[in-house]
Structures are given as C-alpha cells and as structure tokens.
C-alpha cells in the first residue's frame, strides 16, 4: 500500500477569507486534519479552517505540554517540547503510513515562525511532503496601515522581540524597514529599542490585524499591560503619503482619518503558529503589530478618551429547546428578535428564522471558546448578541463557555444573561412518561473535554447510588465505542432488565423514541442526536395502546410517605 502525503497548509493571518483557494481545497480533501493548541484546547488554526472542514474527517489535536510555564520534565522546557514533537510526529506518521493524506494546519505561513517546521523536519524524509504558503501576519499588519512596507532597493529585516534591547536598537538603526515578531511581555523592551533608535515618534501599533477587532494606535500610546504575548512590529521603509488609520483605544476610528479599515464580523485574529501561538490563539486572540517610518511622520487626528469611550451591548445566552419550535419560550423568542447579532453552531443558527439587518455568525461545533470570545467582543463594541444553543444553554452547552471567557479582564464590563430552555432529557422523558420522576444525574459521554476515566468513574458512582441517568452526547461519527463501554460499567451495578429509553431527534422531523433494556442496548442504534435515559431500581415499564410507558416512582423502598 502506498503511503499518504503530508501537506503543510498555510492559513494566513486569521481572516478565513484570506485562506488561499488551494489551501481550502486541500483542507476539504484531506483524510486527516491536524492542528496545535496549548493545554486549554482552543486552536486558532482550527477556527480559521473551520469553514473548509467536512464531516467525517479525522482530526488530530496536538496539545503542547508546556508553553511559557515551568515544567518538571527531566530535560526542562526544551526536553518537554522535543518529546512532544517526537510523539506528535509519530501520531501523524501512523496516518501517513496507512495511506492517509494529512493536512497540518499552520496560521500564517508554514515556514515562518511556525510549528509546522518541526513536523516537516521529522517526517519529510520519510513521506511525501508539500508546503502550501500562506499570507503572513507581517503582510496583514502592513495592509492594516495602508502604506508600503518596502520599495526600490530597501532592505526588510525580520527580528524577534526577544532579542536584547541593545542588539534590537542597533538593528533598527541600520535597517530600512523591519518586522519585529513576538511582542507581548517583550513590548517594553521593543518600545525602548524604538525610542533609543530614534524611531518611536514615527511608530504605529496594529492590533488583531485582519480581524473584526483590528486597531491601529501610535506606539507611544499603547498600554504595555494590554499587549498580547505573541505580536508583530512593522517599521515601513517608505514615508507614508496618506494618513495612517489610527483608532482610539476602544477601537473607534476618528471621522477625519483619510484611510478606512474595513472588517467583516466573525474574523479571527492574526497569528503565526508556534508554541506561543497556541497560547495567544485562544487565551489572547489579539496579535499585534507596530510600525514606524524612518524619514518622516504623518500625524492622524486622535480621539480623546471621552470620545472613544464604548457603550457595551450585552450577550444573551439562550436555549431554543430540543427541536420543536413550540418548545422555544416567549422570552427566548423576544431575545432573538431584539438581537443585532446571532452567534452559534451552524445547525442551531439555521433553526432561527432570518431577520432583515440581523447578522449571523455560524461556526463549527468544536470552537466553543472562540465563539464565546467573538460574542463578547461584539457586545463590547455595542452589539446585542444572542448566543444560540439547542436545549438549555446551561446543560452541556454555551452558557458555561461564555461565562468562562467573560471572566477575563477585557470583558469585565460586558453584561451576560442566560435564558433557560427545555433540555433534551426532559423532552425525551415526556415522550414515555416520567422516567426521571425521582433523583437523577446528567452525564455527557464525550471525552473531548474530559478524560474517559473521569466519565467511567462518574457512571459507576451514579449507578452504584441507584439514580436514573440521562446520557448526553453518547456517540458521534468518530466516537463509536463509548456506548458499549458505558453499558459494561453500568451492568456492574444494574441488572440487564433495567429499562433504557432511546430518544432521537425528539421534537424534530425524524423523531424516534424506543424503550429497551440495558442488556439489549445496541450501541449501533445510538448517534450524536440520541439521548439515553437509564432507569434505576424503581423504574417501571408497562404497555398501553399508545405504547410503552415508563416511570420512576417517587417512593423508595419502605420509606413511608409524608
């Protein structure tokens, strides 16, 4: 059998529309899509590529064991990273050896301060490998300024902001134009180098280039505490001949600016992928750039703090209910009508009728944190945002993700409300009677955000406590073994005749509800749209002309009623 091919896919600076046609095609065609993130699990590369993914693809999530924190690895930080790269390469090699095509995603360009190069070094000698170049964040930041970066015989120098201040100062003095990567905590030293080289007065700061949160400021006005860890500095060679589109600290643009910044809602942040990008991609999704002109300065009007103050909108996290439009509450319907922007998983957004003038930001179902950050940022700039979930937003849905991200200091002034919805467990239960009539637990079988050992431990504990259980997210196209494993765990505590309710697409056009037993439960009948209810020792079934009815008695054993 022939081996597969490794594609290093450059995604560009963050705007999904800046992904090249070739990159988009190869992402969609790949058998395996691989991407990096830090331990928080949020990957900007995957978020950029999400519009081009297709159902059924294998995803390899390569999670860095460390980024900037300390480690107890015997080889220190470098030892931990080297071991990670070897293990990641081995995972990809398994797919390539099996004949699968692997698309390894890289924000920016794969060979420009990118994590891809570490996989290329380890795999290109054994497998066919090809690079698809991407637009770098240097180009995106230059475009944000709207002025040429270099011309004629000028020299552009790329410098890391981690260089010693003295060396950075000297190089800034000697070059015609420069791109300084990796600001963040290094920004004080970078700004000192700009000052010592005599170029601070001509410097500009670009934040979140190519995203909807893009800002341009004078470098001297930047708050050092707010600079993202991974960022860029641009020093254009030619003197600008048009006003730089300077924005106030809140993101408002002066009306007298000659240049305008055009953005599209829903764009992601600028990034160049590497271990540090994994941090900033989600925890700090706002990559930045600074630029200055060596021979002159065109000053654009500034706005005062009072003029640039923002009036935040709000985020309302709401649940549509399981499927039937009649199950959506009047309170939720009103909130949807009042929203300027809808944010959510594509399937759920499509359930909401379109309204003139209302913006819809649909995305993949595995980018909860990025989706939450987008909603909060829109609200921070005055939008009334409805984050749309199915069922109830507080049950394995978006409420927790939004509240978690809203705890970040940058969103402290953004109001967040949660509107309840009918959850799938109650909808399924109603179709057969009252199987959740006594104490019960809700457990998600998905091991995407928690390890299977934790899932199994909780299943065992609840089964031993003799509680009914509502099982969410039991299976998917890529997770087929968990239902069988769950059954084995439960059979250690429950008899085979324990009633089980399978409800699929309840409230939807393909609704089906069936009652079986734990011993006869067939995992092949279960998919992501199915909810399971596992009965307790007091759960009873009986037949009626309308079908099997199920209830769990509120009386327990010999305990007298009160």
Secondary structure, DSSP 4 states (H G I P E B T S, - for coil): ----EEEEEE-BSS-GGGS-HHHHHHHHH-SEEEEEE-TT---HHHHHHGGG--TT-EEEEEE-S-SSS----TTHHHHHHHHHHHHHHHHHHHHHHTT--EEEEESB-TTSS-THHHHHHHHTTTSEEEEE----HHHHHHHHHTS-S--TT--EEEEETTS-HHHHHHHHHH-SEEEEE--GGGHHHHHHHHHHTT-GGGEEEEESTTSTT-EEEEGGG--GGG--SS-EEEE-SSPPSS----B-TTS-B-TT-SS-----TT-------SHHHHHHTTTT---EEEEE-SS---PPP---TTTT-----EEEEEE-BSS-GGGS-HHHHHHHHH-SEEEEEHHHHTTSPP-TT-EEEEE-TT-HHHHHHHHHHHHHTT-EEEEEESB-TTSSSHHHHHHHHHTSGGGTT-EEEEE----HHHHHHHHHEETTSS-EEEEE---SSS-HHHHHHHHHHHHHTT-EEEEES---SS--SHHHHHHHHHHTTS-TT-EEEEEESTTSTT-EEEEEETTT--GGG--TTEEEEE--TTEEEEEETTEEEEEE-S--TTPPP-
